[in-house]
Amino acid sequence: MATQPTPQQVIEGQKQDWNRVAGGWEKWDRLFEAQMAFVNHRLVADARLHAGLRVLDLGSGTGYPALLGAQVVGPAGSVVGMDLAEQMLAAAERKAKRLGLTNVSFKTGDVTSLPFESNSFDAVTSRFCLMFLPEIPKAAAEIARVLKPGSWVAAAVWSAPEKNPSIGLSVAAIKQVIDLPPPDPTAPGIFRLAKPGELAGMFQQAGLVDATDQEFLAEWSYASADEYYTSLMEIAAPVQNLMAKLTDAQKQDVKQRILQAASNFTRAGRIVFPMAVRIVAARKPL
C-alpha cells in the first residue's frame, strides 16, 4: 500500500501546481471572471461586506473576490488576500494596480495556520479554496479564530460532479484511455465539499453559528470546443498531471474524446455547460 502524503506534502505539491498554471489563469482571466462574477458578488453579500471593514480573503488566486471586496469596503477599509502560490498573487497584484486599488494587499500563507491575531477581521471570504485543503476542520477553526465576534465567513465550493460536467469531462476521457484508481472521497479535491451541509457542519464544529448552505445554478460558456480544451489544458493542474502520464498518441486520443464530449453541449454555436456552486456562510457568535 502506498504511503499517504502528509498534509504539508499535499500543500507543497499544490503550491507547485498552482504556480505552474498561474500564467494560464492570467491568460484566461477575462473569460472566467466574467462568468464567476455572480459568485464574487454573492460572497461579498453573504459576508456582509460594507465600507470600512477589514476583510480576509482565502485562496485569492489571481485576485477575486478580494478585489471586489476592496472596492466594496472602500478607502476606509482594507482587504488581505492569501494564497499558497506566489505566482498567482503576482497576477493579483498586477490586477489591483490596473484597477487603482491601494487598500488591498496579498501574501502567501497556509489557511490552516493563519499568521494573524485572534478577532482581527470583520469578515472572511473564500472562493473555491477550502475543498483543496488536507485539513479542512483545522482551517475552519482558524477562520473562527481570526473573525471578530458577530462577523461572517462566506465560502464558495463546487457542488456535485454530475451538475458540473465541464470539470469531470476531461478525467472521464482520460479514464477511457488508461486505468485510474478510484478517487478517495475524503482526499483534497474539487468535489471534496460538494455534499450539502458538509462545510456548514465543519463551520459549526469550529464554533460558528447561523450557518447557511445554498446551491446556485449557472452556466459556463465557451466560443468553441477548442477554446474549452485549450483553456482546460492551461489552467487545470490536476488534468495536466494526469496528461503527463500519457504517451503522445494517448494525448491525441484524449483530446479528440474531450472535443467530442464538449461538442455535445453545443447551443447557438457555443459550448455551454451547466454549473452548480454551493455558497456556505456562518457567523462567529458575540
Buried (B, 14 or more C-beta within 10 A) or exposed (E): EEEEBEBEEBBEBBBEBBBBBBBBBBBBBEBBBEBBBEBBEBBBEBBBBEEEBBBBBBBBBBBBBBBBBBBBBEEEBBBBBBBBBBBBBBBBBEBBEEBEBEBBBBEEBBBBEBEBEEEBBBBBBBBBBBBBBBBBBBBBBBBBBBBBEEBBBBBBBBBEBEBBBBBBBBBEBBBEBEEEEEEEEEEBBBBBBBBBEBBBBBBBEBBBEEBBBEEBEBEBBBEBBEBBBBBBBBBBBBBBEBBEEBEEEBBEBBBEBBBEBBEEBEEEEBBBBBBBBBBBBBBBEE
